[in-house]
Amino acid sequence: MSDKIIDPHVHFFNLTEGQYTWLQGNTPPAWPNLDKIKAQTTAAELKAACPFQLEALVHIEAGFDNQAPVNELNWLSKHLKSMPYKAISFSAINAPSNQFIAAMSALEQPQLAGIRDITEGSDSMRLLDPHCQENLAYLASKHLIFEAQFEIENQQVTEQLLHYCRAIPKLQVVINHLGFINNEQNWLRAIIKLSRCDNIVIKFSGLEFTTLAANKHRWLLDQLLNYFGEHRIMFASNFPVCQINTCYEQCWQHYFSLCKQYNVWQQLSFKNARAIYLID
C-alpha cells in the first residue's frame, strides 16, 4: 500500500555500545520472543517491513545510557541518518529544577522533541514530587513534549497530571500505550477525565501489554474517538516490543482494520504525529 504513515513510538537498540541495563542486565523482562526484540534493526529494515509508506518516525528513549542520555541521541543521528525522525530522550522529571535544566541543556539537538521518564508502578509516585510542576513548565517553555508512561487507572497520579496540564496550558503531554489497561471501566473513567484537557494526547499502542481480546480493540478505539476526538490520538507500534505477540507488518495492518473511515485512518496514522512532533 502507498498510504503514508509516521510511527511515533519506535525503539532501536545498540546492545554493543549502549548499556540497556533493563534489557540485558540480571533481570531482563520476562517477555516472549525476547531474542527477536533485542535484535538490532535498521531504519531501512523497518521501512521494508511496513505494509504502508513509512515516511518518518519518532524514536523513544530506550535506556541506552540513562547517566548520559545524549549518547543515545548521538548514536541515533548516525543510525537514522537516512530517515526523517524526531527523538524523545530521557530526563528525570522529579529532579531538582537546577539539575533538570542542566540535564535538558545537555540534550539540545535539532531532533529533540521532548523527554520520557517511565513512572510505572510504584515509580508513579515520582509524578507527585513538588519539582515536577517546575520541570514540566520548563519543558513547555522550550516547546518540548512530556511523554507520560504510567497506569492511568492510578487515580491519584492521574489527578495530579491533570493539575499540571491545567496549570501549564502550553504543556504538551502524550500518554504512552493507552495508559495501560487493567480494568476496562476504571480505564474508561480515567480516559474521560484526561480527555477534558486539550493539551493531552494519547497513543494507541502497547496492545501487547493488555489481556483484552482482539475483538475488544475496536471498542478501545471507539472510546478514544468519542472522548479525545480524532485529532488527539496516534497509532504507534512500540516496535520492537510489539513483537511480544505480533510482527511490525501485522501491527499496522491491524490498526488499519480498526478504522471504519479512511479519513480517521489518515489522521491517526500520519497527520496527528506530524503535527504533534512537528515533523516536516
N, C-alpha and C positions, 0 to 999 in steps of 0.2 A: 504494500500500500504506500501511497505517496504523501499521506497526511503528515504534516509537520507536528512534532511533539517536542516539549522540553521536559526532561526528567529532573525534578527539583530535589531529589533525595537519593544520592548515589555515594558510595564509598569505594575508594581504590586503596588497596593495601600494598605496601612495600615492606615485606617482612624481613628483608635483608638489611635495610638501612634504618627502618623505624623500630620502635620499641613494642608498641601494641601489647602492653603487659596484660590487658584484659583478655586478649585473644590467644596469646602464646606463652602465658605465664603458667603457674602451677595449677590454676583453677580456671581453665577456659570454659566458655559457655557450653552447656550440655545440649547442643543443637544437633539435629540430624544433618547429614551432608556437610559437616564442618570442614573436611578437606576441600570440598568444592568451593565453599565460601571463602576459604583462606587463599585460594589460588589467585595469583596475580593476573589481572586482566587489563588490557589496554583500552583506550577510548575507541580505537578502530574496531576491536573485537566486540565491544558493547554495541557499537553502531551497526555492525553486521548482524548481530543477534536480534536487533529490534525490528518488529514487523511493520513499524512506521518509520518516518523520516526523522531520525534523532538529530535535531538542529542544535541543541545546546544542553547543558546540564548544570546542576548545582551540586558541588561536592560538599558533603557534610563531614566535619571533622571525625576522624576515626581513631584517635588516640595514638597517632604517630609518635608524638613526644609532648606530653602534657606539661613538662617543665619548660619547654621551648617550642610552643606550637607553631612558631614561624617556620620551623624546619619542615613541617608538612606543607605549608604554603609554597616554600621554595622548591620542594620536590614536585608539587603539582604543576608549577609553572613550566617544568620540563616535560612531565608526563602527559600533560594535557595541551601541549602547545599547538596541536592540530585541531582542537575542538573549542568552540566558544564556551566559556564557563564562568561561573561565579563561585566563590568559596565561602563557606561558613566555618570559622575557626573555633578554637576553644579559649575561654577565659572564665575564671571562677566568678560567678555572678554575685556571690556574697563576700568577696574580698573587700578589705578596707578601700575606700574610694581612691586614695592616692595610689595604692598598688594596682587597682583596676585600670586607672587611667594610664599608668606606666605600661601595663601589660598590653593595653589596646594600642598604645603608640608603637610598640614593638611589632605589631601586626599590620601596620599600614602598608597596604599594597593595592594596586588598581582593582584586582579581582575580589577583594574582600567585601562581602555583603553583610556580614554580621557574625554572631557567635552562637554557639550552643554550649550549655552546661547541663549535662544529664542529671536530673534530680528525681530519679525513680525511687520508689520505696521509701525507706527512712531518710534518704537524701533530700526528699521533697521539703523537709523542714528547713533546709537552707534557703528556700524561697521566702521564708518568713523573716529572714535576717534584716535588721534595720538598714544595712548597707545596700540592699537590693534596689530600693527605690532610687537612690542617688545614682547607682550604676546604670540602671535602666534609663534614667533621664539623660545620662551621658551618651548612651547608645543613640537615643532619639536625637540628640543634638548633632550627632555625626551621621544621621540618616542611615544607621545600621540596624539590622534586624536582630531580635532575640528569638531563637528557636527554643521553644519550651517543650521539654520531654519529661512528662510526669503523668501519673494516673489522675485524670480529671475527676474521677469519682471521689477523690480525696477532697471533701467539701471545704475544709479549712484552707487548703492551698489554692484551690480554685477561686475562692472568695478573695484571697489575698492578691492573686494575679489580676482579678477584675479591678481591685482597688488600684493597683499600679496603672492599669490601662486607662482608667478614668482620670487618674491624677496626671497622667502624661499622655495627652491625646495624640501627640506626634509619634509616640512609640509604635512600632510595628512588631507584633507578636505572631509567630507561626507555631501552631500546635502540631507536634510530630505524631505520626502513627495513630491518628484518630483519637488521641488522648488515651489510648488503651481501653479495652472493654472487658469488664468482669461481669457486671450485672447490667443488662440492657436498659432497664428503666432508670437506674441510677445514672448510667452514662447519658441517657437522653435528657434527664433533668439538668445535668451539667452542661450539655450542649446548648440547651435553651438559654441558660444563663450567659454562657460565653458568647453566644451569637449576638447578644444585645450590645456588645462593644464593637464598633465598626473597625477598630484597629487590631482585631484578632482575626486571623485566617487559619485554616486547618488543612492538613494534608491527609488525603485518603490513601493511606499507606499502612504497612505493618499488619496486614491481614494474617501474616504468618504467626503473629503473637496472640491471635484470638481463637477460641474454640468454636466460634459461630460457623455454622454450615454455610456453604457457598450460596445456597438459596436465600440466605438472610442478608447477603451483601447489598442487594438492590434496596432492601429496607433501610440499611445504613445510609446509602446514598440519598434515598428519598428524604430521610430525616434531615440530613445536612442541607440539601437543596431547599427544603421547606424553611429552615431556620437561618442558615448562613446565606442562602442565595447562591446563584451560580458564579458570582464574581469573587467569592472568598473561600473557594475550595480548590485544591490542586491534587490531581492524580500524581503519585510518586511511587517509585519501585522499591526503594530501600535495598537496591542491589549492592552487594551480593547476598545480603542476609535473607532476601526473599526466597533464596534457593533452599531454605528450610523445607519448603513444600511446593515450590514451583520454579520454573525457569523464567528468564527475562522475557522471552517471547510470549509465553502464556500469561504472564502477569499483565502485560499491556493488552493482549487480546481480551482478557477477562474484563479489564476496565472498559474497553470499547463496548463489550457486550452489555454492560450495565446501563449504558446511556440510551434513553428512549428517543432522544432528539440529537441530531448531528451537531447543531449549534452548541448544545451543552457539552458534548464531547470536545469540541474545539476549544471551548472556554476553559475546561478543566484540565485538558492535556497540553495546552500550549499558551493561550492568551494570558491566563492569570499568572503563571510562572514568569512569563516575560515582563509583565507589568510590576509584579511584586519584587522581583530580583533585579529589575532594571537591566535586562539583557537586550542588547541592540540586535 
